[in-house]
Amino acid sequence: MKYIRFLKNNSECCGVLNGETISALDGNFLSESPKLTGEVFKLSEVKLLPPVNPGQLIAIGLNYALHAKESGKSIPEEPMMFMVSPTAVVADGEEISLPNLEHRIDYEAELAVVIGKQAKDVRKELALEYVFGYTICNDISDRNLQKNDGQFTRAKSFATFKPLGPVIETDLNPNNVEIKLSVNGIVKQQSNTNDLIHDIESLIVKVTEVMTLNPGDIIITGTPSGVGPLKPGDQVAIEIEGIGKLMNNVVDGTKKVLQTTDESQLAK
Protein backbone atom coordinates (compact mmCIF):
# COMPACT_ATOMS: atom_id res chain seq x y z
CA MET A 1 0.00 0.00 0.00
CA LYS A 2 1.20 3.51 -0.80
CA TYR A 3 0.70 6.18 1.87
CA ILE A 4 1.01 9.88 1.18
CA ARG A 5 0.93 13.27 2.93
CA PHE A 6 -0.43 16.31 1.14
CA LEU A 7 -1.94 19.78 1.45
CA LYS A 8 -5.55 20.35 0.46
CA ASN A 9 -7.16 23.77 1.07
CA ASN A 10 -4.14 24.66 3.25
CA SER A 11 -4.83 21.67 5.51
CA GLU A 12 -2.31 18.87 6.05
CA CYS A 13 -3.83 15.51 5.19
CA CYS A 14 -2.85 11.86 4.91
CA GLY A 15 -4.14 9.33 2.46
CA VAL A 16 -3.72 6.16 0.44
CA LEU A 17 -2.56 6.57 -3.15
CA ASN A 18 -4.10 4.40 -5.86
CA GLY A 19 -2.69 5.42 -9.23
CA GLU A 20 -3.60 9.10 -9.60
CA THR A 21 -6.29 9.04 -6.89
CA ILE A 22 -5.92 9.72 -3.16
CA SER A 23 -8.32 8.26 -0.59
CA ALA A 24 -8.15 10.51 2.49
CA LEU A 25 -7.57 9.18 6.01
CA ASP A 26 -8.96 10.61 9.27
CA GLY A 27 -5.54 10.66 10.91
CA ASN A 28 -1.85 10.01 10.47
CA PHE A 29 -1.09 6.56 9.06
CA LEU A 30 1.65 6.14 11.68
CA SER A 31 -0.96 6.31 14.42
CA GLU A 32 -3.24 3.43 15.32
CA SER A 33 -5.57 2.34 12.50
CA PRO A 34 -6.71 5.56 10.82
CA LYS A 35 -9.88 5.11 8.79
CA LEU A 36 -10.82 6.24 5.29
CA THR A 37 -13.01 9.35 5.39
CA GLY A 38 -14.70 8.69 2.06
CA GLU A 39 -13.14 11.81 0.53
CA VAL A 40 -11.25 11.23 -2.71
CA PHE A 41 -8.87 13.66 -4.42
CA LYS A 42 -6.95 13.66 -7.64
CA LEU A 43 -3.19 13.70 -7.20
CA SER A 44 -3.01 16.67 -9.58
CA GLU A 45 -5.27 18.69 -7.24
CA VAL A 46 -3.02 18.61 -4.17
CA LYS A 47 0.45 19.71 -3.08
CA LEU A 48 2.69 16.86 -1.98
CA LEU A 49 4.43 16.97 1.41
CA PRO A 50 7.30 14.77 2.53
CA PRO A 51 5.63 11.46 3.39
CA VAL A 52 6.88 11.71 6.96
CA ASN A 53 8.44 14.28 9.31
CA PRO A 54 11.22 12.29 10.97
CA GLY A 55 12.25 13.07 14.51
CA GLN A 56 15.58 11.41 13.79
CA LEU A 57 17.28 10.90 10.45
CA ILE A 58 20.09 8.34 10.58
CA ALA A 59 22.31 7.91 7.54
CA ILE A 60 24.56 5.01 6.60
CA GLY A 61 27.77 5.65 4.69
CA LEU A 62 29.63 3.42 2.23
CA ASN A 63 27.06 0.64 2.14
CA TYR A 64 27.60 -0.42 -1.50
CA ALA A 65 30.98 -1.94 -2.34
CA LEU A 66 31.45 -0.05 -5.63
CA HIS A 67 30.65 3.26 -3.97
CA ALA A 68 33.25 2.56 -1.30
CA LYS A 69 35.73 1.81 -4.08
CA GLU A 70 34.97 5.01 -6.03
CA SER A 71 35.35 6.97 -2.77
CA GLY A 72 38.76 5.41 -2.14
CA LYS A 73 37.59 3.91 1.16
CA SER A 74 37.76 0.39 2.53
CA ILE A 75 34.53 -1.53 3.07
CA PRO A 76 33.36 -0.94 6.66
CA GLU A 77 33.05 -4.07 8.78
CA GLU A 78 30.09 -2.50 10.60
CA PRO A 79 27.57 0.06 9.30
CA MET A 80 29.03 3.55 9.34
CA MET A 81 26.23 5.65 10.81
CA PHE A 82 25.83 9.38 11.36
CA MET A 83 23.04 11.85 12.07
CA VAL A 84 21.53 14.34 9.64
CA SER A 85 19.19 17.21 10.53
CA PRO A 86 15.54 16.42 9.74
CA THR A 87 15.15 20.10 8.78
CA ALA A 88 16.93 19.24 5.51
CA VAL A 89 13.89 17.24 4.33
CA VAL A 90 11.82 18.52 1.38
CA ALA A 91 9.10 16.91 -0.72
CA ASP A 92 8.95 15.51 -4.21
CA GLY A 93 8.76 18.43 -6.63
CA GLU A 94 10.43 20.96 -4.30
CA GLU A 95 13.70 22.62 -5.25
CA ILE A 96 17.19 21.59 -4.17
CA SER A 97 18.97 24.84 -3.33
CA LEU A 98 22.78 24.92 -3.68
CA PRO A 99 24.18 27.37 -1.09
CA ASN A 100 27.76 27.47 -2.41
CA LEU A 101 28.41 27.03 -6.13
CA GLU A 102 32.17 26.82 -5.57
CA HIS A 103 31.70 23.54 -3.70
CA ARG A 104 31.12 20.13 -5.25
CA ILE A 105 27.62 19.15 -4.17
CA ASP A 106 26.63 15.61 -5.16
CA TYR A 107 23.43 13.60 -5.58
CA GLU A 108 23.05 10.20 -3.87
CA ALA A 109 20.11 7.85 -4.55
CA GLU A 110 19.08 5.94 -1.43
CA LEU A 111 16.35 3.65 -0.13
CA ALA A 112 14.87 5.10 3.08
CA VAL A 113 13.44 2.93 5.85
CA VAL A 114 10.49 4.41 7.79
CA ILE A 115 10.21 3.07 11.35
CA GLY A 116 6.70 2.08 12.41
CA LYS A 117 7.03 1.41 16.14
CA GLN A 118 9.46 2.15 18.94
CA ALA A 119 12.60 0.08 18.51
CA LYS A 120 15.57 -0.57 20.80
CA ASP A 121 17.97 -3.53 20.82
CA VAL A 122 16.06 -5.23 18.03
CA ARG A 123 16.89 -8.83 17.11
CA LYS A 124 17.67 -9.41 13.45
CA GLU A 125 14.94 -11.98 12.88
CA LEU A 126 12.36 -9.44 14.10
CA ALA A 127 13.85 -6.33 12.52
CA LEU A 128 11.40 -5.87 9.65
CA GLU A 129 8.47 -6.00 12.10
CA TYR A 130 9.55 -2.54 13.26
CA VAL A 131 9.36 -1.08 9.75
CA PHE A 132 6.26 0.78 8.59
CA GLY A 133 7.45 1.05 4.99
CA TYR A 134 9.96 2.46 2.56
CA THR A 135 10.46 5.63 0.56
CA ILE A 136 13.10 7.34 -1.60
CA CYS A 137 15.76 9.79 -0.44
CA ASN A 138 18.26 11.93 -2.34
CA ASP A 139 21.16 12.33 0.10
CA ILE A 140 22.57 15.63 -1.22
CA SER A 141 26.15 16.05 0.03
CA ASP A 142 28.67 18.91 0.06
CA ARG A 143 31.96 17.12 -0.61
CA ASN A 144 34.12 20.13 0.28
CA LEU A 145 32.64 20.28 3.76
CA GLN A 146 32.88 16.52 4.21
CA LYS A 147 36.60 16.74 3.49
CA ASN A 148 37.14 19.81 5.66
CA ASP A 149 35.13 18.54 8.63
CA GLY A 150 36.21 14.91 8.60
CA GLN A 151 32.59 13.98 9.34
CA PHE A 152 29.32 14.29 7.48
CA THR A 153 26.61 16.06 9.47
CA ARG A 154 27.20 19.64 8.32
CA ALA A 155 27.81 18.60 4.70
CA LYS A 156 24.46 16.82 4.48
CA SER A 157 22.15 18.94 6.67
CA PHE A 158 21.58 22.14 4.68
CA ALA A 159 17.96 23.06 3.99
CA THR A 160 16.62 21.13 0.95
CA PHE A 161 19.50 18.57 1.03
CA LYS A 162 17.20 15.62 1.79
CA PRO A 163 14.41 15.29 -0.78
CA LEU A 164 12.11 12.51 0.45
CA GLY A 165 9.12 10.79 -1.12
CA PRO A 166 6.84 10.76 -2.91
CA VAL A 167 5.10 7.96 -0.98
CA ILE A 168 5.73 5.31 1.66
CA GLU A 169 5.33 1.81 0.23
CA THR A 170 4.52 -0.86 2.81
CA ASP A 171 4.67 -3.93 0.55
CA LEU A 172 8.32 -4.23 -0.53
CA ASN A 173 11.29 -6.57 -0.25
CA PRO A 174 13.88 -3.92 0.69
CA ASN A 175 16.84 -6.20 0.02
CA ASN A 176 16.02 -6.78 -3.65
CA VAL A 177 14.75 -3.70 -5.51
CA GLU A 178 16.18 -1.81 -8.46
CA ILE A 179 17.42 1.72 -7.77
CA LYS A 180 18.21 4.30 -10.46
CA LEU A 181 19.12 7.98 -10.56
CA SER A 182 19.05 10.22 -13.63
CA VAL A 183 20.17 13.81 -14.13
CA ASN A 184 18.46 15.61 -17.02
CA GLY A 185 17.30 12.24 -18.31
CA ILE A 186 20.77 10.65 -18.32
CA VAL A 187 21.21 7.63 -16.02
CA LYS A 188 24.02 8.21 -13.52
CA GLN A 189 23.38 5.52 -10.90
CA GLN A 190 21.84 2.09 -11.43
CA SER A 191 22.00 -0.81 -9.02
CA ASN A 192 19.95 -3.13 -6.81
CA THR A 193 19.68 -3.23 -3.03
CA ASN A 194 20.82 -6.86 -3.17
CA ASP A 195 24.29 -5.28 -3.46
CA LEU A 196 24.05 -3.67 -0.02
CA ILE A 197 27.03 -4.55 2.16
CA HIS A 198 24.84 -4.50 5.29
CA ASP A 199 21.22 -5.50 4.63
CA ILE A 200 18.21 -3.66 6.02
CA GLU A 201 17.76 -6.00 9.00
CA SER A 202 21.43 -5.58 10.00
CA LEU A 203 21.14 -1.80 9.81
CA ILE A 204 18.13 -1.78 12.12
CA VAL A 205 19.94 -4.05 14.58
CA LYS A 206 23.06 -1.88 14.67
CA VAL A 207 21.24 1.44 14.88
CA THR A 208 18.99 0.25 17.71
CA GLU A 209 22.00 -1.02 19.66
CA VAL A 210 22.92 2.66 19.96
CA MET A 211 19.63 4.59 20.09
CA THR A 212 15.89 4.24 20.40
CA LEU A 213 13.97 4.73 17.17
CA ASN A 214 10.40 6.03 17.19
CA PRO A 215 7.58 5.91 14.63
CA GLY A 216 8.42 8.15 11.69
CA ASP A 217 12.18 8.04 12.19
CA ILE A 218 14.18 7.39 9.03
CA ILE A 219 17.24 5.31 8.20
CA ILE A 220 18.74 6.09 4.81
CA THR A 221 20.70 3.07 3.73
CA GLY A 222 23.61 4.19 1.53
CA THR A 223 24.07 4.95 -2.15
CA PRO A 224 25.37 2.93 -5.13
CA SER A 225 28.34 3.96 -7.24
CA GLY A 226 28.03 6.74 -9.80
CA VAL A 227 27.66 9.74 -7.50
CA GLY A 228 28.39 13.07 -9.13
CA PRO A 229 27.89 16.84 -8.90
CA LEU A 230 24.76 18.89 -9.42
CA LYS A 231 24.46 22.40 -10.85
CA PRO A 232 21.63 24.94 -11.06
CA GLY A 233 19.20 24.03 -13.81
CA ASP A 234 19.58 20.27 -13.35
CA GLN A 235 16.60 18.02 -12.87
CA VAL A 236 17.37 14.94 -10.78
CA ALA A 237 15.07 11.92 -10.63
CA ILE A 238 15.36 8.78 -8.50
CA GLU A 239 13.32 5.66 -9.22
CA ILE A 240 13.07 2.71 -6.85
CA GLU A 241 11.18 -0.37 -7.97
CA GLY A 242 7.83 -0.67 -6.25
CA ILE A 243 7.91 2.84 -4.75
CA GLY A 244 7.89 5.30 -7.64
CA LYS A 245 9.86 8.36 -8.69
CA LEU A 246 11.26 11.26 -6.65
CA MET A 247 11.97 14.31 -8.83
CA ASN A 248 13.49 17.67 -7.90
CA ASN A 249 14.93 20.65 -9.76
CA VAL A 250 18.22 22.24 -8.69
CA VAL A 251 18.51 26.01 -8.18
CA ASP A 252 21.18 28.55 -7.28
CA GLY A 253 20.77 29.15 -3.55
CA THR A 254 23.22 32.06 -3.49
CA LYS A 255 20.73 34.27 -5.34
CA LYS A 256 18.22 33.87 -2.53
CA VAL A 257 20.87 34.85 0.02
CA LEU A 258 21.79 37.95 -2.00
CA GLN A 259 18.15 38.94 -2.42
CA THR A 260 17.51 38.64 1.32
CA THR A 261 20.59 40.73 2.07
CA ASP A 262 19.55 43.44 -0.40
CA GLU A 263 16.06 43.60 1.07
CA SER A 264 17.47 43.96 4.59
CA GLN A 265 19.66 46.85 3.44
CA LEU A 266 16.63 48.58 1.87
CA ALA A 267 14.71 48.23 5.13
CA LYS A 268 17.35 50.37 6.83
KARA-V503298 format. One record per residue. N is the residue number from 1. SS is DSSP state (2 for helix, 1 for strand, 0 for the rest). OMEGA is omega in whole degrees, 0 to 359 (999 if undefined). NEAR is the number of other ideal C-beta (glycine too) atoms within 12 Angstrom. Layout:
BEGIN
N&SS&OMEGA&NEAR / N&SS&OMEGA&NEAR
END
This chain:
BEGIN
1&0&180&22 / 2&1&178&31 / 3&1&188&41 / 4&1&170&44 / 5&1&185&39 / 6&1&174&36 / 7&1&174&21 / 8&1&183&25 / 9&0&179&13 / 10&0&176&9 / 11&1&178&15 / 12&1&184&22 / 13&1&173&31 / 14&1&180&39 / 15&1&176&40 / 16&1&182&33 / 17&1&174&34 / 18&1&184&18 / 19&0&179&15 / 20&0&184&16 / 21&1&179&19 / 22&1&172&33 / 23&1&187&29 / 24&1&176&31 / 25&1&181&30 / 26&0&178&19 / 27&0&179&19 / 28&0&181&25 / 29&0&177&34 / 30&0&176&31 / 31&0&186&17 / 32&0&167&13 / 33&0&173&11 / 34&0&184&19 / 35&0&174&17 / 36&1&181&19 / 37&1&186&18 / 38&1&177&11 / 39&1&179&23 / 40&1&180&22 / 41&1&170&29 / 42&1&180&18 / 43&2&181&26 / 44&2&184&14 / 45&2&188&19 / 46&0&174&31 / 47&1&180&25 / 48&1&170&36 / 49&0&170&30 / 50&0&186&42 / 51&0&178&43 / 52&0&172&39 / 53&0&185&28 / 54&0&171&35 / 55&0&176&23 / 56&0&177&32 / 57&1&183&40 / 58&1&181&43 / 59&1&178&43 / 60&1&181&42 / 61&1&172&37 / 62&0&183&34 / 63&0&169&41 / 64&1&187&37 / 65&2&183&22 / 66&2&176&24 / 67&2&176&36 / 68&2&181&27 / 69&2&182&17 / 70&2&177&19 / 71&0&181&29 / 72&0&183&10 / 73&0&175&18 / 74&0&180&12 / 75&0&181&23 / 76&0&179&24 / 77&0&176&12 / 78&0&178&19 / 79&0&178&32 / 80&1&187&27 / 81&1&176&34 / 82&1&183&31 / 83&1&175&27 / 84&1&181&37 / 85&0&176&25 / 86&2&180&27 / 87&2&177&18 / 88&2&186&36 / 89&1&170&41 / 90&1&186&34 / 91&1&168&34 / 92&0&179&38 / 93&0&177&28 / 94&0&185&29 / 95&0&168&28 / 96&1&185&45 / 97&1&181&28 / 98&1&186&37 / 99&0&181&30 / 100&0&185&22 / 101&0&177&22 / 102&0&180&15 / 103&0&170&25 / 104&0&181&23 / 105&1&191&39 / 106&1&168&38 / 107&1&173&44 / 108&0&177&51 / 109&1&182&47 / 110&1&168&49 / 111&1&180&54 / 112&1&179&52 / 113&1&179&50 / 114&1&182&48 / 115&1&184&40 / 116&0&178&30 / 117&0&185&25 / 118&0&187&21 / 119&1&174&36 / 120&0&179&19 / 121&0&184&19 / 122&0&174&30 / 123&0&187&17 / 124&2&184&20 / 125&2&179&12 / 126&2&192&16 / 127&2&185&31 / 128&2&176&30 / 129&2&180&17 / 130&2&182&33 / 131&1&172&39 / 132&1&180&36 / 133&1&189&36 / 134&1&176&43 / 135&1&184&49 / 136&1&175&48 / 137&1&169&51 / 138&1&185&53 / 139&1&181&49 / 140&0&191&51 / 141&1&176&43 / 142&1&186&34 / 143&2&178&25 / 144&2&181&20 / 145&2&175&26 / 146&2&181&29 / 147&2&182&17 / 148&2&186&15 / 149&2&185&17 / 150&0&173&11 / 151&0&199&19 / 152&0&192&34 / 153&2&182&24 / 154&2&184&25 / 155&2&187&33 / 156&2&189&41 / 157&0&177&29 / 158&0&175&29 / 159&0&179&23 / 160&0&184&33 / 161&0&179&44 / 162&1&171&41 / 163&1&187&44 / 164&1&176&46 / 165&1&359&42 / 166&1&184&41 / 167&1&167&42 / 168&1&178&45 / 169&1&183&32 / 170&0&184&27 / 171&0&187&18 / 172&0&168&32 / 173&0&190&23 / 174&0&183&36 / 175&0&179&27 / 176&0&175&19 / 177&0&177&31 / 178&1&179&24 / 179&1&185&46 / 180&1&175&32 / 181&1&178&43 / 182&1&173&26 / 183&1&182&30 / 184&0&176&19 / 185&0&181&13 / 186&1&182&17 / 187&1&180&21 / 188&1&178&29 / 189&1&176&36 / 190&1&183&23 / 191&1&178&35 / 192&1&180&22 / 193&2&173&36 / 194&2&175&20 / 195&2&177&28 / 196&1&175&34 / 197&0&177&33 / 198&0&185&33 / 199&0&187&28 / 200&2&179&40 / 201&2&180&29 / 202&2&178&32 / 203&2&180&45 / 204&2&178&42 / 205&2&185&28 / 206&2&179&31 / 207&2&183&38 / 208&2&167&33 / 209&2&186&21 / 210&2&190&22 / 211&0&175&23 / 212&0&175&20 / 213&1&181&36 / 214&0&179&24 / 215&0&181&27 / 216&0&175&37 / 217&0&186&35 / 218&1&165&48 / 219&1&172&48 / 220&1&206&47 / 221&1&180&49 / 222&1&185&45 / 223&1&175&46 / 224&0&176&41 / 225&0&178&25 / 226&0&179&28 / 227&0&181&36 / 228&1&188&29 / 229&1&173&25 / 230&0&176&38 / 231&0&177&24 / 232&0&182&23 / 233&0&178&16 / 234&0&168&30 / 235&1&184&27 / 236&1&182&46 / 237&1&176&33 / 238&1&177&45 / 239&1&173&27 / 240&1&183&41 / 241&0&177&24 / 242&0&181&26 / 243&0&182&42 / 244&1&185&31 / 245&1&174&28 / 246&1&185&42 / 247&1&180&31 / 248&1&174&40 / 249&1&183&26 / 250&1&181&33 / 251&1&178&26 / 252&1&181&24 / 253&2&181&28 / 254&2&179&19 / 255&2&178&17 / 256&2&178&19 / 257&2&180&20 / 258&2&181&14 / 259&2&179&14 / 260&2&179&14 / 261&2&180&14 / 262&2&180&13 / 263&2&179&12 / 264&2&177&11 / 265&2&180&10 / 266&2&181&9 / 267&2&180&8 / 268&0&999&7
END
